[in-house]
Amino acid sequence: MATQLGKPMRWRALALGAFVACCCSAFGLVRLAAAADDAEDSPALPANDQVIEANTEQMMSDGKRTFRYATFGDESWWGGTLGLHRAIEGSRFGGVGPGVSPATALAVGLKVDVDSLPPQLVAAIKNGKVDLNDPATTLGLLQLNAVVGVTGFFDSQGNLSSVGIQCALCHSSVDNSLAPGIGHRLDGWANRDLNVGAIVALSPNLTPIATLLGVDVPTVLKVLNSWGPGRFDAELELDGKAFRPDGTTSAVLIPPAFGLAGVNMHTWTGWGSVTYWNAFVANLEMHGQGTFFDPRLNDASKFPVAAAAGFGNVTGDADRITSKLAALQFYQLAIPAPQPPAGSFDLAAAQRGQTVFSGQGKCASCHVPPLYTEPGWNMHAPADICVDDFQASRSPDGRYRTSPLKGLWSHSQGGFYHDGRFATLGAVVDHYNACMNLGLSAQQRSDLVQYLDSL
């Protein structure tokens, strides 16, 4: 009989060198004595160094916790305003509709952190004894804080009263070590399975979004359902441009949040630094409670929705964001790009491709190793890279960022470039070969792809 997690309160029952010193000779004893004398003569670690090391550890710990678990108070929006938690629990548990089962949640790209699951549940999942088609199981997983990027808030009776989201929702995945969508966290990875639009569309009350955009609810649903997996449109509630001129979605691919140390600008179109974007997203996209200032958003001709909503100068009675930004940035910059799996590329071809990258291909003139972006102002006009200006024009600078290349292999799903217009790295190389008149042979282009896969 399948195991059900049932009401969240029932889950309370399921819940976390050696020093060797032996001296057998007088010579050994003398050396130990000399070492002790040297230790006494050596200065202690400077006090400021101790402060820095302690601060480093604290910042890492705080930043990781913020990245993985901080909602910044956004549950007042996702639960309190939109009522998303009611769609998750379903009418059977006091909400609306059929509820969201784990199977449905996994199908829209939500992930489950295996390290948050008790051993009994892990064993039951392995043995196929957990009902993944029951919303009660989802509630149990939320009670365990096991859904990556989502926090459920429960009242004293064990009922889901609200739901909030974290940075990890879009910028973490799992290694699928237990089952597809269930495994150890991979912080910083772009969740290209995540269908943000479909998840938001479940909300019982979309009127606030419709009011903000100046449209009706059916239009909001049309827009949200046009995004698809791995895409999000952060500019929608700034300029209201839901579709490109050709009628396709304006939503862009979720970028990775790893390998950003030393990289000047963040996002596809370089709105600002990592810290800027964290503040932007926490306040304006996640709808947390904080403070945000960007007078560029007061430009009503460029950002009509943002200007009307006062997004250029956000303040509130409580600020649950600003104090977390420093540690959040610290942790994000510490996340390295993942190494490609062994055997995933041709080593000899990659070595030849590196020569092309640094030479005739001219790739290294912008993607400067080891950052693989320009040190400094890493922005380019659309004409520089032979693409249209639609997405760039939605940003203050009107340019595209030179995206760092490390870990490309890990976020290839959905294509390359901001909108996935190039399905493969080969198509990217072909584009630049034509754009820059590089004259690369078929072999050189193939070798260059292998090098890119090796980064």
N, C-alpha and C positions, 0 to 999 in steps of 0.2 A: 504494500500500500504506500502511495507516495507521501513523503513527508511534507507537511505544510507548516509555514512559519507562523501563520495565524496572526492574532493580535500582537502588536509589538511588545506588550508587557510580558508575554509568554517567553520572550527571548532572553529574559533575565537569567533563565536557567542554563543558557548555552554559552553565556559569556563566562588573555595572556600569560712577564714571564718568569718566568722563573729565573731566579738569580743563582748562578752556580759559581762558587769561588773556592777552589782547593789548591793550596800551594804546598807542594811536597818537598821543595828545596829551599835552601837559604836564599838562593838567587830570586826565587819566586816571591818570598816574603819581602825581600828588599825592594822588588819592583812594586809590590802593593803599597809598601810604606812610602815609596817615592810618589806613587800616584796619589796617595792621601795628602802628602805635602803639597803636590801641585793643585789638588782640589781646593785646599785651604787658601792657596795663593790666588786662585782664579776668581775673578769678580763674579758676583751673583748676577743673574739675569736682570738687566735694567728694569726699573719699575715701570717705565713707559712701555717697554716690550711686553711685560706681563699684562698691562692694561689692554694693549692691542690684541694680544692672543686671546684674552678672555672675551673681548668685544667681538672678535671674529667668530668664536664658538657661539656666542649668544645671537649674533646676527644670522648665522646659518640656521640655528634652531628656530628662531622667530620667523625668519623668512620662509623656511619650509612649511611651518605650521600655517602661515598666512596663505601661501600659494595653494596648499592642499585643503584648508578647512575654513578660512575666513569668508564670511558672507558679506561683511561690511554693513550688515543691517538690511541687505536687499530682500530679505524675506518679507518685508513690509510691502514690497512691490509684487514679487512673484506669487506670494501667497495671499497677502492682505488685499492687494488691488486686483490682480488678474485671476486669483483663485486657482492657480495651477495645481495646488495640492488636492483640491476637490476632484479634479480629473484623474489624478494619480490614484486616490483611494477608491473612487467609484461609488456608486449608490449603495452598494452592499455595506460599506463602512461609513456612510453618512455623506458621501460626496455626490458626484454626478457621473452618469454614463457607466460604461462597463469597467472602468478602472484600467490601470496600466500593469500588465503582468511583466515579469522579468523577460519573457520571450519578446514582448513588444518593446520593452526598454532596450534590450540588446539589439533589436532590429533597427532602432533609430540611432544606434551608435553609442549608447551609454555603456560605461564599463564598470566592472565590479572588482574591488580590491581584495584579492585573496587573503592578504595579511590581516584584514579586518574580520575574517570569518573564523569562528571557533572550529577546532578540529573535527567535531562531530558533523558539522555542516559540510565541511570540505569532503569528508568521507561520503556523506550522503549524495553530494553532487556527483562525485566520481562514480558512484554506483547507480546513478540515475534515479534516485529516490526522493528528489526534490521536485515539487510541482512548479515548473517554470511558467505555467499558463494561468496561475492564480495571482491576482493582485495582492492577496494577503502575503504572499512570499516577497513581493516588492516592499511592502510595508515593513516586514521583518528585516530586510536588507538595509532599509533606511534607518531603522532603529539601531542597527549595528554600525551605522556610519560607513557602510561598505560601498555605496554607490559613488564612484569617482566624480568629484565636482558638484555633488548635490548633497544638501543637508536637509533632513526632515526634522521638523520641530513637533514634539508630541506633548499633549497636555497630561495632567496627573492621572487621567483615566486610560492613557495609552493611545489616544486618538490623534491622528495627524492633524495639526492645527495650522501649519504653514510649511513652506519650503523655500530654501534659498540656494544660490549657486555660488561657485568659487572659480578662481582662475583656472583650476585644474579641469574644469568641465571641457573647455575647448583645447587646452594646451597640455593635456596628459593623455596617455593611452595605457594599455597593459600588455604584458608579454604573452597572453593567452596560454599560460602554463597549465592552468586547470581545465579550461574549456574556452572556446571562442568568446572573447569579450570578458573573460574572467582570468585574472592573473596578477602578477606583481606590477606595481606602478612604474610607468615610464614618464617621469616628469619632463616637461618641455617638448614632448612630441606633439605634433599637430594631429588632432583627432579627426582624420579625414573620413571616418565612418559617421561622425556625429551629424544628425540632421536637425540643426537648431530650429529651422523654420517649422518643421513638423511638430517639434516639441512645444514651441510657443503657441502654435495653432491649437493645441489641446485646451488652452486656457478658456474657462467658461466666460470670462469677461474681457473681451478684446476692445471694448469701447474706448478705454483710455488711450490705446495706441491709435485707434481710428481718429479720435479727437485731436491728438497731437499732430497727425499727418494731414488732417483736414479731408479725410475720406470716410467711406462707410466700412462696416465690418467685413462684408463680402470682399471688398477690395483688399483689405488687410490679409484675409485668408488666401486670396489669390497670390499676393506677393510672397507671403511666408512659404506657401507650398511650391513656389517656383525656385526656391534656393537649392534644395537637394543636399545630399550628404557632403560634409566637409566644407561648407560655404557659409559665410555670414556677411551681412552688409552693415558695417559700422557707421557708414555715412547716411544711411536711409533717414534716420531721425535728425539729420542735419540739413540735408538738401531736398529730401523727398523724392529723389530720383530712383525709382524702383526698378526700372528697366533701361537697358542700353538702347540706342537708336535702332538696332536691328531686332528689337523685341525680346532679346534674351535677358536673363536676370542680371542685375547689377551686383549681386553678391559675389564676393571674391573668395578664394581659397583661404582657409585658416592657416596662418603661417606657423612654423615651429617657434618655440621660445627657448631653444638651446643654442649654444655656440654664439652668444651675443656679446661676450666680453671683448672689448676693444672696438665694437661696431658702433659707429656714431649715431645713425638714425634707425628708428624702428618702423615697422609696418612696410607694406609694399610701396607706399607713396611718402614715407618719411615725415609723418606728422610731427614727430619729436623724438626725444630719447626714450629709453625703456621706462624711466620714471614718469615721464610725461604720459606715455600711453597707459601705464598702470593707473594713473590718476584719472585719465580720460575714461577708460573702460569701467573702472570701479564706480565712478559717479554717473556717467551718462548712459552706459550700456547695461551694466549690471544693476543700475539704479540703487546703489548703496547710499549711505548717509554720510556725506562728507563735504569737502570744500574743493572747488575747482575754478581755475581762472584761465581764460584764453580769449582775449578781446577780438581775435580773428573771427570768432564765431558770431560776433555782433554784426557782421557784414550780411545784411538782409538780401542783397542781390545774389550772393554766392551760397549762403546758408540760411535760407528763409525760415525753415522750421526751427533751427537752433536759435536764431535771433528772436523769433517770436516767443520761444519758450524760456529765454534768458539763460541758455546753457553756457554763455560766455563768462558768467560770474555766478557760480553756484555756492550758496552758503546755507547752513542749517543750524538748528539749535544744538544738535549733537554731531560731532565729527568722528566717525568710526573708521575712517580711511587714512587720513594724513599721517597719523602716528605709525602706520604699518608700511608706508611706502619705502622707507630706507632699507629695512631688512628684506622686504620683498624683492627689491632690485638686487641686493647683495646675493640672495639665493639664486635668482634667475641668471645672473652673470656667472655664477659658479657651475651652472649646468653645462657640461661639455656636449658637443655634438657626438652622437653614437658612432662607433666604428663599424664599417661594413662587415657582414658575416664572412667568415672564411670561405673561400671558393666562390664568392658571388661575382667576381670579376676576373678577367684575364690579366695576370700580373705583368707578363711581358708586354702585352698590348698597352697596359696602363702606363708602363715606363716610357714607351714610345709616345703615348698621348701626352705625357708631362712635357716632353720636348715641344710638341705642337702647341700646348697650352702657353708655354713661356715664349715661344718663338713665333712661327708664321701665323698661328691662330690669334695672337694678340690678346688672348683672354686675360693674361696677368697684368695688362696695362690698367685694367679696372679691378679685377678680382685679384688683388695683390696678396700673395701668400705671406704669412700663414693665416691672415684674417680672411682672405678671399673676398674682400671688399676694399674700397679705398680708405686708407687712413686719412681722416678728415671729412670733408664735405662730400659724401658718397651719393650724390644725387645727379640725375641726368634728365635732360629734356626728352620728350617722347621721340622726337626726330633723331636723336642720337642713337637710338636703338631700333629705329624703323617700326614703331608701333603707333597705334592711335592714342589720342590723349584723353579718352573718356574718363578713365579712372584717375589719372593724374590731375585732371581738371577739377576733380571733386576735393582735392586737397589744397591747403593754403599755398604750397610752393609750386604746384603745377608740374611736378617732376616725379620720376620713378627712382626708387632707391636701388643701388647696386646690392642685390641680396647676397649675403655670404653663402658659400657653396658647401661647406662641410655638412655631412649627413644628408646629402641630397637623396640618397637611396631610400631613406626612411620615410620620406614624405612625397613619394612619386605618385601615390594614388590621387587621381583627380587631375593629373597633368601638371605642367610647369608654367611659370609666369603667374602673375597675380590672379588671372582668371582661368588658368588651366588651358589656355588656347593651344599649347603644344603638348600633345599626348605623350611624347617620349623625349628623352634627352637627345636622341638622334634628330628629332624635328627642331629642337632648340639650336643644335649645332648647324643644321642646314640653314636655319634662318639667319644666323650670324655670318655664315659663309657667303650668303647672297648679299646681306645688308652691308657688310664691310668689304666685299669683293676680295675675300681672302685667298681664293683659288686653292682650297684644300682638296686633295684627292679623296676618293671614297675610303681608301685605307687610312688616311690621316683622320678623317671624320670618325671612322669606327674606333680608332685608337683613342681619340679624344674623349669619346663617350665612355670608354673603359676607365680612363683616368678620372673622369667626373664620378663614376660609380665607386671609385676607390677612396674618395675623400671622406 
